[in-house]
């Protein structure tokens, strides 16, 4: 079966099967918008030094995992932690809930 033979709903279903519902990739315009929003928020909150990140799953025991396109946390995160952070586990010390999510 070629891509020409698939209708739009079948293409979306195939993407869900490949990536999983909570790992859906962004479109090009969405990706550009996310990068722009992060850069604007980093300028707005530069003095506070808040942690602004995109597509990092938020994990709170007893609640479903969510991965907002952009999240703003009212904490400072070291460059070393920023570079390796793969999820935001709110049960850890000094890990508040985000103030804003998009």
Steps between C-alpha positions, in 0.01 A plus 500: 500500500638842407438831673278601206267209583442616860231747592571766765344307790704192410822705495417640846422148628834373365685785674326416830598135459862595435545769767231437759233749597714693752804516269330657200752708301433866423436642158749746352292810583432372853872439555585854384230646726627303802859620447377860459284481814790358704732777381243772588439348845875474564533874434200584718619287795877541463534703821312240703708223342197273472525166326321502163493180298298325233382141463621377837254260666364613837468208740302514822435166673132410481431721197534437126826608335465814287751663266404860418655670200645765733516521881624780727629398845571759774842353585858526384647187344874454460638475147618144574151392611336689212711309247401155629146554631260259326196543727378724781424278798307725737549260792870598517604783733494849349287387206186717504216475254537724196342844521408499130463232237425529131 
